[in-house]
């Protein structure tokens, strides 16, 4: 009984809302009538149809347009006769556009016939040019699109005639798209057009057929691979790619040798995608190997990538099958060596990745050598580092190469080197921790100028020429090297300091999920006192990700001190970390930040409190509610979210009031919040507002909130 009574109450509030909107639709000013029509359409109330039909003849054309749109939103076929009547009598182009769109949303023979007529003939009552613009173009276009969406077979001859008409050519692509949605006659018409004398028409027909899914249309597209026009061949390739037509893979490979560059390029792109889906065969591999010797670099790059896709599943297998070992014959290896010397970075990377699949003793040496070279395209260095990350065992030479690369001038290369080092769990903590807390070099130790010397020179002071005897020895030997490359000196250039800072931040990022290790935890704890603001923020973010209660009182004290830091970003991160760590004993710190001059700090204080409070903290809730009147929109929005999540019904009136500020910027958010409180609580407040606010613009905001409650 209680549940039924609640439903009756909800239905009554819905009825009261509709009644209020009907009153505004009939008696409000122009703006009221527009907004009421829009909302009635969104809440899809069939009882509103008679009143909306009346508004089709409103003295204000905007109200007429909104009434037509609302009838389309509701989608009730009982409105079709009135819409057709207006279609035959209303002289305004914008109103007619909305009527056609509304009819296009109703799958009914009467509406369809009206759309067929409007697509074929301009209404006789309609003055074609209005304000120097022919609105019939737009009206006709909407009719064509609607007929296509409805799949109306009767529309095909009309659409074909439009293509032949000079005026129809302005919307040719839309006509073809509509034909592609008409399954039988429309698709047949497109297939006929694919053999038209005009290359432009053939190309557009192929574009339209790419949206189809029939075997008949696919055969037509496949035949277009032999078209005399290169643009048609190119479009056929694109269409086959969209439809994942793998049975045309051999034909696509042949077009990689086409005389026209645009066709070759498209064939390569589609073939590259398909190479991830097809099985490998010697015939296919031999075709690709032929392309690796092509004079066009794009062809070589594509061939290299295709061959890599075909063979990459063999990676991490102890030895390639005997049939695959023959793939890396002397001829292919020579081509790969040539590609490794190419000027195009994409070709070098493709060759390097393919060489990495070839099992040989020189693999690591090749990657380390590439890592040290100076390239204009630093992606090559990055790729070498990432490939080294896949090495199963670390060696002193690999560790040394990666450590030196940490000081590279390019950030993506630095990150790749650090990522590679993190792949070796036995040494990552020692090396990356050393980067986070670099040693300060003496005045005599000159920093390495990375901009001028990307190929880092051997450090002669690090030990005997024979090098370290083990990986651990390499780590010890490289500690000083890291310090020299990453630690600041008194005369360091700004970009050099940026490299150092970036390497430290990247190392923090890579070690954040290893804080359960005592030595790494200690490194992070020391870094919390770093002078650099970005380092402080990164460390606090890392600690904030730990479980509650896992951070010592000493670290908490350090973070608490940073809540009063003079840097906004540091204060924000400190508050965020304390909130995540569940420091309820320090709630006063958050409320104290409510008066911070930075809106971002105030937002973070609200977010932190959200994780700590419950509905019993009335004083804190009052503090949060005070921010419903904050000067910043973003702060008000967060306060609305928190109070709604806490189900603070007593604040509903104030939450709704936020929807009126700054031109209704928060009206939708306030409406969503009101909806969470339920109809029986929210609707009476909104109805009261609707009757008492003084202007149509404010009534608009109330109606927008109502739409959030009842809209679909």
Secondary structure, 3 states (H helix, E strand, C coil): CHHHHHHHHHHHHHHHHHHHHHHHHHHCCHHHHHHHHHHHHHCCCHHHHHHHHHHCCCCCHHHHHHHHHHHHHHCCHHHHHHHHHHHHHCCCHHHHHHHHHHHCCCCCHHHHHHHHHHHHCCCCCCCCEECCEEHHHHHHHHHHHHHHHHCCCCHHHHHHHHHHCCHHHHHHHHHHHHHHHCCCHHHHHHHHHCCCCCHHHHHHHHHHHCCCCCHHHHHHHHHHHHCCCHHHHHHHHHHHHHCCCHHHHHHHHHHCCCCCHHHHHHHHHHHHHHCCCCCCCHHHHHHHHHHCCCCCHHHHHHHHHHHHHHHHHHCCCCCCCHHHHCCCCHHHHHHHHHHHCCCCHHHHHHHHHHHHCCCCCCHHHHHHHHHHCCCCCCHHHHHHHHHHCCCCCCCHHHHHHHHHHCCCCCHHHHHHHHHHHHCCCCCHHHHHHHHHCCCCCCCCCCCCCCCCCCCCCCCHHHCCCCCCCCHHHHHHHHHHHHHHHHCCCCCCCHHHHHHHHHHHHHHHHHHHHHCCCHHHHHHHHHHCCCCCHHHHHHHHHHHHCCCCCCCCHHHHHHHHHHCCCCCHHHHHHHHHHHHHHCCHHHHHHHHHHHHCCCHHHHHHHHHHHHCCCCCCCHHHHHHHHHHHHCCCHHHHHHHHHHHHHCCCHHHHHHHHHHHHCHHHCCHHHHHHHHHHHCHHHHHHHHHHHHHHCCCHHHHHHHHHHHHHHHCC
